[in-house]
Amino acid sequence: MTQTAASTIAISTDPSPKTLKNALGSDNDWQSIGREIANELRLTVVERERSGAPPVAEFKLLRDAGLLTLIQPLELDGGGCEWTDALRIVRTVSGANTSVGQLLGYHYVASLTPGFFDLDRSDEQLRRRSISERWHWAGSGNPRDPNLTLEPSGTGYTLNGRKSFSSGASIADQLSIFPELNGKGVVAAIPRRREGIVAIDDWNHMGQRQSESGTIEFHNVRVELDEVLAFMPPPDEQPAWMTTRIPMMQLTFVNVYLGAAVGALDAAREYVQTATRPWQSSNVEKATDDPYILEHFGLLHSDLAASLALADQAGEELSTALRRGYSLTKEERTRAASVVYAAKVNSTRVALEVTAKVFDLMGARATSNIHGFDRFWRDVRTHSLHDPVAYKAREVGNYLLNGVITPVRGYT
């Protein structure tokens, strides 16, 4: 499939989040909206991914389509969709532009921060503003960096510190952060454009080039009292529901990887059907009749279909756990997390294989930069190093043999 380069993305100027829904003739088919957005993103992804352009235009598409408020409650004028619906949208968008799919998934997790860590606190006003103004949320919480620090200051607080790998934070409207106050963890939500917040343009990696995963610094940033949303108990004392954010994020990774794999296999299918020539000794006239290509397409599709089914199972397991709220037990949380982490191990291996193997099926001409097919593998390879898959497999094995998951702060 030859991508058509363009300098801009066609964006509706209608400010209503129902613009695209109306164009599709349906108010409820969010998956169709996701596919329409993916088709739009696919038109420019090669050029924009190569340049590393911040995905501001891409997020305007998502915002105008109503996708940023997809999982917010209907009673607050959100989309009212389930977590599993959001994951499928992330997967679909990732098949067109993996960086945008990653940031959309991160947004969904971060946008749930109000009311998530303190179930007795609704934060309704903040949530209504987020929905009505269609905020793009991001985080700044790399657990391997030193913690951000809050200090009392007048009637509020002052925030200082820096965090690398702050994906999407440079272009977001609102930040979800987890600083320390007097040695104890807190959860806060603050506007991204506040004075003292500085985005460092230091993301220069081979993949996920539009993920805006650079460093964010906080220099004496003002934080109001009501922007601190929850006080966190020590890790060993946190109730089960408070720790579900981590498997939520891990399952987002799963669907980003599988989206890239689906995108790669779809692109390869179209390319083989339209451009690949049969090998001389294949004794066939069309590449689509080549027995080698047929066999390996079938193998890749079968592996990918199984991985997608496991990802969907993990989504259902985690959604069931999330609906339990305060009553969620640690055993229930651990069981759901074990399925998510099994999906993480499987999806990483399958996505890396699919995104690399498609070149064997498409042939030498498919390596031309005009197509940009290498982006799928580069994106999966870059992001899947987020936490080593070997250690994730160890966590799954520990659950199967011992009924526990190896505790790793910020990752399990």
C-alpha positions in Angstrom: 0.0 0.0 0.0 1.5 3.3 -1.1 0.9 6.1 1.4 0.0 9.5 0.0 2.0 12.2 1.7 0.3 15.4 2.6 1.4 18.4 4.7 -1.8 18.7 6.7 -4.6 16.7 8.0 -8.1 17.6 6.8 -9.9 18.7 10.0 -13.5 19.7 10.5 -14.0 23.2 11.7 -17.3 22.3 13.4 -16.7 22.6 17.2 -19.4 20.0 18.0 -18.1 16.6 19.2 -21.0 15.1 17.2 -19.6 16.3 13.9 -18.2 13.0 12.8 -21.0 10.9 14.4 -23.5 12.8 12.3 -21.5 12.4 9.2 -21.5 8.6 9.8 -25.3 8.6 10.4 -25.0 7.0 13.8 -24.9 8.4 17.4 -23.8 5.1 18.9 -21.3 3.4 16.7 -18.1 4.5 18.3 -16.1 1.8 16.5 -17.1 3.2 13.2 -16.0 6.6 14.3 -12.7 5.1 15.3 -12.3 3.5 11.9 -13.1 6.7 10.2 -10.5 8.5 12.3 -7.9 5.8 11.5 -8.6 6.2 7.8 -8.0 9.9 8.1 -4.8 9.5 10.0 -3.5 6.9 7.6 -3.4 9.5 4.8 -0.6 11.5 6.4 1.1 9.1 8.9 4.2 8.4 6.8 5.3 12.0 6.4 4.2 13.1 9.8 5.8 10.1 11.6 9.0 10.7 9.7 9.2 14.3 10.7 8.2 13.6 14.3 5.6 16.4 14.2 3.7 16.9 17.4 0.2 15.3 16.9 -1.7 18.5 17.6 -3.8 18.1 14.4 -4.4 14.4 15.1 -5.8 15.2 18.6 -8.0 17.8 17.1 -9.5 15.1 15.0 -10.1 12.9 18.1 -11.5 15.9 20.0 -13.9 16.9 17.3 -15.1 13.3 16.9 -16.0 13.1 20.6 -13.5 10.4 21.3 -11.7 12.1 24.2 -14.8 11.9 26.4 -15.7 8.4 25.3 -15.5 6.7 28.7 -16.9 9.5 30.8 -20.4 9.0 32.3 -23.5 9.8 30.3 -24.9 11.7 33.2 -22.0 14.1 32.9 -22.5 14.3 29.1 -19.7 11.9 28.4 -19.8 9.0 25.9 -20.8 6.5 28.5 -18.8 3.6 27.0 -17.1 0.8 28.8 -13.3 0.4 29.2 -13.3 -2.4 26.7 -14.8 -0.1 24.1 -12.0 2.4 24.7 -9.4 -0.3 24.3 -10.8 -1.3 20.9 -10.7 2.3 19.8 -7.1 2.6 20.9 -6.3 -0.6 18.9 -8.0 0.8 15.8 -6.2 4.1 16.0 -2.9 2.5 16.7 -3.3 0.5 13.4 -3.0 3.8 11.5 -0.7 5.8 13.8 0.8 4.0 16.7 2.0 7.1 18.5 -1.5 8.7 18.4 -3.0 5.4 19.6 -0.6 5.3 22.5 -1.4 8.9 23.6 -5.1 8.2 23.2 -4.8 5.2 25.5 -2.8 7.2 28.0 -5.4 9.9 27.9 -8.2 7.5 28.8 -6.3 6.3 31.8 -5.3 9.8 32.9 -8.7 11.3 32.3 -10.1 8.9 35.0 -7.9 10.4 37.7 -10.7 12.6 39.2 -12.7 10.4 41.5 -10.6 7.3 40.8 -8.2 7.2 43.8 -10.7 8.6 46.3 -14.1 6.9 45.7 -15.7 9.1 48.3 -14.8 12.2 46.3 -16.6 12.7 43.0 -14.7 15.7 41.7 -17.8 16.4 39.6 -17.0 20.0 38.7 -13.5 19.0 37.4 -15.0 16.1 35.5 -17.7 18.3 33.9 -15.2 20.9 32.8 -13.0 18.1 31.4 -15.9 16.8 29.4 -17.4 20.1 28.2 -14.1 21.5 27.1 -12.9 18.1 25.8 -9.6 18.2 27.6 -6.7 16.1 26.5 -5.1 14.4 29.6 -1.6 13.2 30.0 0.6 12.1 32.8 4.1 12.7 34.2 4.8 9.8 36.4 7.8 7.7 35.2 8.3 5.5 38.3 12.0 5.1 37.7 12.7 8.8 38.0 12.9 10.6 41.4 9.5 11.7 42.7 8.1 15.1 42.1 7.8 17.1 45.4 5.0 19.2 46.8 5.7 21.7 49.6 3.1 23.8 51.5 3.0 27.4 50.2 0.5 29.9 51.4 -3.0 28.6 50.8 -1.7 25.9 48.5 1.5 24.1 47.4 4.6 24.5 45.3 5.6 21.7 42.9 9.1 20.9 41.8 11.0 18.2 39.9 11.3 16.6 36.5 10.1 13.5 34.8 11.3 11.8 31.6 9.1 9.8 29.3 6.2 12.1 29.9 4.3 10.9 26.8 1.8 13.5 25.5 2.4 16.0 28.3 3.8 18.7 26.1 0.6 19.0 24.1 -2.0 18.1 26.7 -4.5 20.3 28.4 -4.4 18.7 31.9 -1.7 16.6 33.7 -2.2 13.8 36.2 0.7 13.7 38.6 1.8 11.7 41.6 4.2 13.9 43.7 5.3 13.4 47.4 4.1 15.7 50.2 6.0 15.3 53.4 7.3 11.9 52.3 3.8 10.6 51.4 2.3 10.1 48.0 -0.6 12.2 46.7 -2.6 12.4 43.5 -3.0 15.8 41.8 -4.4 17.2 38.5 -3.2 20.5 37.2 -3.4 22.5 34.0 -0.5 21.8 31.6 -0.1 25.5 30.7 0.5 26.7 34.2 3.6 28.9 34.8 6.7 27.0 35.6 5.9 23.8 33.6 8.5 23.4 30.9 8.5 20.8 28.2 11.9 19.7 27.0 12.1 18.5 23.4 14.4 15.6 24.0 12.5 12.7 22.5 14.6 11.4 19.6 14.0 7.7 19.3 13.7 5.3 16.4 10.0 4.6 17.0 6.9 6.3 18.4 8.2 9.5 17.0 5.0 11.4 17.4 4.4 10.3 21.0 5.9 13.5 22.5 7.6 11.4 25.2 10.2 13.9 26.2 11.0 15.4 29.6 8.7 17.7 31.6 10.2 20.0 34.3 8.3 21.7 37.1 9.8 24.9 38.5 8.0 26.2 41.6 4.6 25.4 40.0 1.6 26.6 41.9 -0.8 23.8 43.0 -4.1 24.7 44.6 -5.6 22.9 47.6 -8.5 21.4 45.6 -6.1 20.2 42.9 -4.8 17.6 45.3 -7.3 14.9 44.7 -6.2 12.1 47.0 -3.6 11.1 49.6 -2.1 7.7 48.9 -1.4 5.1 51.6 2.0 3.4 51.5 2.2 0.8 48.7 1.7 -2.2 50.9 -1.4 -0.7 52.5 -3.2 0.5 49.4 -6.6 -1.1 48.8 -6.9 -3.2 45.7 -9.0 -0.8 43.7 -6.4 1.9 44.1 -3.8 -0.2 42.3 -5.8 -1.1 39.2 -4.5 1.8 37.3 -1.3 -0.1 36.5 -2.9 -3.1 34.8 -5.1 -0.6 33.0 -2.0 1.0 31.6 -0.4 -2.3 30.8 -3.5 -3.4 28.9 -3.4 -0.1 26.9 0.1 -1.2 25.9 -1.3 -4.6 24.7 -3.8 -2.9 22.4 -1.3 -0.4 21.0 1.0 -3.3 20.0 -1.8 -5.4 18.5 -3.1 -2.3 16.7 0.3 -1.9 15.1 0.4 -5.6 14.2 -3.1 -5.4 12.6 -2.0 -2.3 10.7 1.1 -4.0 9.4 -0.7 -7.1 8.3 -3.5 -5.1 6.6 -0.9 -3.0 4.8 1.0 -6.1 3.7 -2.1 -7.8 2.4 -3.0 -4.8 0.2 0.6 -4.5 -1.0 0.9 -8.2 -1.9 -2.5 -8.0 -3.7 -1.4 -5.0 -5.7 2.4 -4.8 -6.0 4.3 -8.0 -5.0 5.6 -10.1 -7.9 5.7 -13.9 -7.6 9.2 -15.5 -7.2 10.6 -17.1 -10.4 10.5 -20.7 -9.0 7.0 -20.4 -7.4 5.4 -21.6 -10.6 2.4 -19.2 -10.1 1.4 -16.1 -12.0 0.2 -14.0 -9.0 1.9 -13.4 -5.6 -1.5 -14.1 -3.9 -1.2 -17.7 -5.2 2.4 -18.2 -3.9 2.2 -21.2 -1.5 4.9 -19.7 0.7 3.1 -16.4 1.0 -0.3 -18.1 1.6 1.1 -20.3 4.4 2.9 -17.5 6.2 0.0 -15.1 5.9 -2.2 -17.8 7.4 0.3 -18.4 10.3 0.6 -14.7 11.1 -3.1 -14.1 10.9 -3.8 -17.1 13.2 -1.3 -16.0 15.8 -2.6 -12.5 15.7 -6.2 -13.6 16.0 -5.3 -15.6 19.1 -3.5 -12.7 20.6 -6.5 -10.4 20.0 -8.8 -12.9 21.7 -6.5 -13.0 24.8 -6.4 -9.2 24.8 -10.2 -9.0 24.7 -10.4 -11.6 27.5 -8.0 -9.5 29.6 -10.2 -6.4 28.9 -13.3 -8.2 30.2 -11.5 -9.5 33.3 -10.1 -6.1 34.2 -13.5 -4.3 33.5 -15.2 -6.8 35.9 -12.6 -5.9 38.5 -13.0 -2.2 38.0 -16.7 -2.4 38.5 -16.1 -3.9 41.9 -14.8 -0.6 43.3 -14.3 -0.6 47.0 -15.3 -4.3 47.3 -12.5 -5.5 45.0 -10.3 -7.9 46.8 -6.5 -8.2 46.4 -7.0 -11.8 45.1 -9.5 -10.6 42.5 -7.2 -7.8 41.4 -4.3 -10.2 41.2 -6.2 -12.6 39.1 -7.3 -9.9 36.6 -3.8 -8.5 36.5 -2.4 -12.0 35.7 -4.5 -12.2 32.6 -3.5 -8.7 31.5 0.2 -9.5 32.0 -0.2 -12.8 30.1 -1.7 -10.7 27.2 1.2 -8.3 27.5 3.8 -11.1 27.1 1.9 -12.6 24.2 1.1 -9.4 22.4 4.7 -8.2 22.5 6.0 -11.4 20.9 3.3 -11.6 18.3 3.4 -8.0 17.3 7.2 -8.0 17.0 7.0 -11.1 14.8 4.2 -9.8 12.6 5.6 -6.4 12.0 9.0 -7.9 11.0 7.8 -10.9 9.1 5.5 -9.0 6.7 8.6 -7.9 4.8 9.4 -11.5 3.8 6.0 -11.7 2.2 5.9 -8.3 0.5 9.4 -8.5 -1.0 12.4 -6.1 -1.5 10.5 -3.2 -3.0 8.4 -2.9 0.1 11.5 -1.5 2.0 11.3 1.7 0.0 10.9 4.7 2.4 7.9 5.9 0.3 5.8 3.2 2.0 7.0 3.7 5.6 6.1 0.0 6.4 9.1 -0.1 8.8 7.2 2.2 11.2 5.1 -0.6 12.6 8.1 -2.6 13.8 10.0 0.5 15.0 7.0 1.6 17.1 6.4 -1.8 18.7 10.2 -2.4 19.3 10.6 1.0 20.9 7.6 0.9 23.2 7.8 -2.7 24.2 11.1 -2.0 26.0 9.0 0.1 28.4 9.3 -2.8 30.8 11.2 -6.1 29.9 8.9 -8.7 28.6 11.0 -11.4 30.3 10.2 -10.0 33.7 6.5 -9.7 32.8 6.6 -13.4 31.9 8.2 -14.1 35.3 5.3 -12.3 37.0 2.8 -14.5 35.1 4.7 -17.6 36.1 4.9 -16.5 39.7 1.1 -16.1 39.8 0.6 -19.6 38.2 3.0 -21.3 40.6 2.6 -19.3 43.8 -0.6 -17.3 43.5 1.2 -13.9 43.7 2.6 -11.4 41.2 6.2 -10.2 41.7 5.8 -6.6 43.1 7.6 -4.0 41.0 6.8 -0.4 41.9 4.9 1.4 39.1 4.8 -1.7 36.8 2.7 -4.4 38.4 
